[in-house]
Amino acid sequence: MNKIALITGITGQDGSYLAEFLLKKNYKIYGIVRRNSTVFNYKNIDHIKNELNLRYGDLTESSSLFSVISEIINDNKELSVFEIYNLGAQSHVKISFEIPEYTTNVDATGTLKLLDCIKNLSENIRNKIRFYQASTSEMYGAVLEVPQKETTPFNPQSPYACAKVYSHFLVKNYREGYNLFACSGILFNHESQRRGDNFVTKKVINYVKSIKNKDSLEIDNNIKPLKMGNINSKRDWGHAKDYINGMWLMLQQDNPDDYVLAMGQTTTVRDFINISFLKIGIKLKWEGEGVDEKGYDEKTNTVLVEINKKYFRPCEVELLIGDSSKARNKLGWKPEYDTLDKLIDDMLDY
């Protein structure tokens, strides 16, 4: 069986893990990278780069997407399976408030361009294509149901979430209107060593690792505290490797459908910070309220965490916790990193 996969966002956390996963299953893998990507952006796939077929393209350019898809089809006349994973996005929620138009062009209109490319292919080729859309728990926003599942109404609280809601319903529309095999995975927060440095979990982990490398907190007066935003928000955190497996399982089913992937556990950002520091033997004590709250090393009284209002979102999402019963029962999805402790251990061991 000639199995082909195209991954947008292949240089990111999810794209790189997915590429590794599919290589082990003997897929021929194509990846779309933006022309302004630098050597640094390739670090997640550097070890497998020679096994991939990378092509320049952009989710904001219909012609580039059509060109890449056409090339893949023309170069693989005997393809029997063609899976397209749309993981490319401007995925930072806070940044989406700063660049809402770009976020919309990539995360919403980009999905439309891909789906339209597929719709306009010959029926013979179209029937071999299976499309995966990266939806997100951020679509639930100010949640209307606890826990959140596939039938929970969306209530987005950011330009990023709004763009993703558009894409989510667009996938459903093209699936029903044009009989495309198109699925959306509503993935709750998933982290790893490859998470971007400006995401909250990686920001915490990087800081904890930097503290671990210092000889003594008692004699170091030059420690700059970790700056955080809303540390009372609650999130459902899992490992990216487990969620990659779930994406693939969705495209192996007889019929397309949408699925929630989540751990079913919710933890505050504060507790994520506390657990991470405990891993290196530091117990934090918290004093103050609101933006004046600080986290101190209990032994040395060194200030290690401060609140900075610049990291608050204009609209906050206070609680996310997913119900992944459908994926576990229908797909047989079972995460290996089944506790937050295992996730943090893995992120620290880098």
C-alpha positions in Angstrom: 0.0 0.0 0.0 1.4 3.4 -1.1 0.7 5.6 1.9 1.3 9.4 1.5 0.9 12.1 4.1 1.1 15.9 3.8 1.6 17.9 7.0 1.2 21.6 7.3 3.1 23.0 10.3 5.6 20.1 10.1 8.3 22.0 11.9 6.1 22.6 15.0 5.6 20.4 18.1 2.7 18.4 16.7 4.0 18.3 13.1 7.4 16.9 14.0 6.1 14.2 16.3 3.5 13.2 13.7 6.3 13.0 11.0 8.3 10.7 13.3 5.2 8.6 14.0 4.2 8.2 10.3 7.8 7.4 9.2 7.6 4.4 11.5 4.5 3.3 9.7 6.2 3.6 6.3 4.5 6.7 5.0 6.1 8.9 2.4 5.8 12.3 4.0 5.6 15.7 2.5 5.7 18.8 4.7 4.9 22.5 3.9 7.3 25.0 5.3 7.1 28.8 4.9 9.8 30.4 2.8 10.9 32.7 5.7 11.5 29.7 7.9 15.1 29.8 9.3 17.5 27.0 10.3 16.3 27.5 13.9 12.7 26.7 12.9 13.9 23.3 11.6 15.3 22.1 14.9 12.3 19.8 15.6 12.8 17.8 12.4 16.5 18.2 11.9 17.1 14.5 12.8 14.7 13.3 10.2 14.9 16.0 7.6 16.6 13.8 5.0 13.6 11.4 5.2 11.1 14.1 4.5 9.9 15.8 1.3 9.7 19.5 2.3 8.0 22.0 0.0 7.7 25.8 0.3 4.1 26.9 0.8 1.8 29.1 2.8 -1.7 28.6 4.2 -2.5 32.1 3.0 -1.7 31.3 -0.6 -4.1 29.1 -2.5 -1.8 28.8 -5.5 1.1 27.4 -3.3 -1.2 24.9 -1.6 -2.7 23.7 -4.9 0.8 23.4 -6.4 2.1 21.2 -3.6 -1.0 19.0 -3.6 -0.9 18.6 -7.4 2.9 17.8 -7.3 2.2 15.0 -4.7 -0.5 13.5 -6.8 1.5 13.7 -10.1 4.6 12.2 -8.4 2.7 9.3 -6.8 0.4 7.9 -9.5 -0.1 4.7 -7.5 -1.1 6.3 -4.2 -3.8 4.4 -2.3 -3.9 6.6 0.8 -3.3 10.3 0.9 -3.7 11.8 4.4 -3.6 15.6 4.9 -3.0 16.9 8.4 -3.6 20.6 8.7 -1.5 21.5 11.8 -0.2 24.8 10.6 -1.5 27.8 12.6 -0.8 30.9 14.5 -1.6 29.0 17.7 -0.6 31.4 20.5 -3.8 32.7 22.1 -2.4 35.9 23.6 -0.6 36.8 20.4 -3.8 36.3 18.4 -5.2 39.5 20.2 -2.1 41.4 18.8 -2.3 40.0 15.2 -6.0 39.0 14.8 -6.0 39.5 11.0 -3.0 37.3 10.4 -4.3 34.7 12.8 -7.6 34.6 10.9 -5.9 34.4 7.5 -3.9 31.4 8.6 -6.1 29.6 11.0 -9.5 30.2 9.3 -9.1 31.1 5.7 -6.1 28.7 5.3 -8.4 25.8 6.2 -10.9 27.0 3.6 -8.1 27.1 0.9 -7.0 23.5 1.7 -10.5 22.1 1.7 -11.3 23.9 -1.6 -8.2 22.4 -3.2 -9.4 18.9 -2.2 -13.0 19.5 -3.3 -11.8 20.6 -6.8 -9.8 17.4 -7.4 -11.1 14.6 -9.5 -13.5 12.2 -7.7 -11.0 9.3 -8.1 -8.3 11.2 -6.2 -10.7 12.9 -3.8 -11.9 9.6 -2.6 -8.4 8.6 -1.6 -7.9 11.7 0.6 -8.5 11.9 4.3 -8.2 15.3 5.9 -7.5 16.1 9.5 -8.2 19.5 11.0 -6.5 20.6 14.3 -9.3 22.0 16.3 -8.8 23.2 19.9 -10.3 23.2 23.3 -10.0 27.0 23.2 -13.2 27.0 21.1 -15.1 26.2 24.3 -13.9 29.5 25.8 -16.1 30.6 28.7 -17.4 27.0 29.0 -21.1 26.3 28.9 -20.8 22.7 30.1 -18.4 20.8 32.4 -16.7 18.6 31.2 -16.5 19.6 27.6 -17.3 17.0 24.9 -18.0 16.9 21.2 -21.6 18.2 21.6 -20.7 21.1 24.0 -21.5 24.5 22.5 -18.6 26.7 21.6 -18.1 30.1 23.3 -14.7 31.4 22.0 -12.9 34.1 23.8 -10.0 35.0 21.5 -9.4 35.7 17.8 -7.5 32.4 17.7 -10.5 30.5 19.1 -12.9 32.3 16.7 -10.8 31.4 13.7 -10.7 27.7 14.9 -14.5 27.6 15.3 -14.9 28.8 11.7 -12.5 26.1 10.5 -14.2 23.4 12.7 -17.7 24.1 11.2 -16.2 24.5 7.7 -14.8 20.9 8.0 -18.3 19.7 8.9 -19.8 21.6 6.1 -17.4 20.2 3.4 -17.8 16.7 4.9 -21.6 16.8 4.6 -21.8 19.0 1.5 -19.1 17.4 -0.7 -18.8 13.9 0.9 -15.1 14.5 1.9 -13.5 12.3 4.5 -12.7 15.2 6.8 -12.3 15.0 10.6 -11.6 17.6 13.4 -9.7 16.7 16.5 -10.7 18.9 19.4 -7.4 18.7 21.3 -7.0 20.0 24.8 -3.7 21.4 25.9 -0.8 19.1 25.0 2.8 19.8 25.8 6.3 18.4 25.3 9.9 19.2 25.2 9.2 20.7 21.7 6.6 23.2 22.9 7.3 26.8 21.8 9.2 28.8 24.4 6.5 31.4 24.7 3.8 28.9 25.8 3.2 28.9 29.5 4.2 25.3 30.3 7.5 25.6 28.4 8.1 29.0 29.9 7.8 27.5 33.4 9.9 24.4 32.6 12.7 26.5 31.1 12.8 28.7 34.1 12.9 25.8 36.5 15.7 24.2 34.6 17.7 27.5 34.7 17.2 27.6 38.5 18.3 24.0 38.8 21.6 24.9 37.1 22.4 27.6 39.7 24.7 26.6 42.6 22.9 28.4 45.4 19.8 30.6 45.6 21.0 32.0 48.9 24.1 33.7 47.4 22.6 34.6 44.1 21.0 38.1 44.3 20.6 38.4 40.5 17.8 36.0 40.0 15.0 37.6 37.9 11.6 36.2 38.9 9.5 34.2 36.4 6.8 36.6 35.1 3.3 35.1 34.9 -0.2 36.1 34.0 -3.4 34.4 35.3 -2.1 31.5 37.4 -5.5 30.5 38.6 -6.8 29.4 35.2 -7.3 25.7 34.9 -6.2 23.5 32.0 -6.4 19.9 30.9 -2.8 19.0 30.1 -1.6 15.9 28.2 1.5 14.9 26.2 1.8 15.8 22.5 3.0 12.2 21.6 -0.3 10.7 22.8 -2.4 13.2 20.9 -0.5 12.5 17.7 -1.6 8.9 17.9 -5.2 10.1 18.3 -5.0 12.2 15.2 -3.8 9.2 13.1 -6.5 6.9 14.6 -9.2 9.4 13.5 -8.2 9.0 9.8 -8.1 5.1 10.0 -11.9 4.8 10.7 -14.5 3.7 8.2 -16.4 7.0 8.5 -15.2 10.6 9.3 -16.1 12.1 12.6 -15.0 14.7 15.2 -13.4 13.7 18.5 -12.2 15.3 21.7 -8.8 14.3 23.0 -8.2 15.1 26.6 -7.0 13.7 29.9 -10.1 14.5 31.8 -8.1 16.2 34.6 -7.8 19.9 35.3 -5.0 21.7 37.0 -4.3 25.4 37.7 -1.3 27.1 36.2 -0.3 27.7 39.9 -0.2 24.0 40.6 1.8 23.3 37.4 4.3 25.8 38.7 4.3 24.3 42.2 4.8 20.8 40.9 7.6 21.8 38.5 9.6 23.6 41.3 9.1 20.6 43.6 10.8 18.4 41.0 14.1 20.3 41.8 13.5 20.4 45.5 12.0 23.9 45.9 8.7 24.4 47.7 7.0 27.7 46.9 5.0 29.8 49.3 2.6 32.4 47.9 2.0 35.8 49.4 -0.1 38.8 48.3 -3.1 39.1 46.1 -3.8 39.8 42.4 -0.9 41.5 40.5 0.9 41.9 43.9 1.1 38.1 44.5 4.5 36.5 44.6 5.9 33.0 44.8 8.9 32.6 47.2 11.3 29.8 47.8 10.2 28.6 51.2 13.8 28.0 52.4 15.6 31.1 51.1 12.7 33.5 50.8 13.9 34.4 47.3 11.2 35.7 45.0 10.9 33.3 42.1 7.5 34.1 40.6 5.8 37.4 40.0 2.5 38.4 38.4 2.6 40.8 35.5 -0.6 42.1 34.0 0.9 42.3 30.5 0.4 38.6 30.3 -3.3 38.7 31.0 -5.6 38.1 28.1 -8.3 40.7 27.2 -10.8 37.8 27.7 -9.7 35.0 30.0 -10.6 31.3 29.7 -10.8 30.1 33.3 -11.6 26.4 33.0 -11.0 23.6 30.5 -11.5 19.9 31.2 -12.3 17.5 28.4 -14.4 14.3 28.2 -12.6 12.0 25.7 -14.9 9.0 26.2 -15.9 8.9 22.5 -12.2 8.7 21.4 -11.3 6.1 24.0 -14.3 3.9 23.2 -14.5 4.3 19.4 -10.8 4.8 18.5 -9.3 2.8 21.3 -7.2 5.8 22.2 -5.3 5.4 25.4 -2.6 7.9 26.4 0.6 6.6 27.8 1.5 9.8 29.7 -1.6 9.5 31.9 -0.6 11.9 34.7 0.6 15.4 34.8 3.6 14.2 36.8 4.8 12.0 33.9 4.4 15.0 31.5 6.4 17.3 33.7 9.1 14.7 34.2 9.5 14.3 30.5 9.6 18.0 29.8 12.3 18.5 32.4 14.5 15.7 31.1 15.8 17.4 28.0 
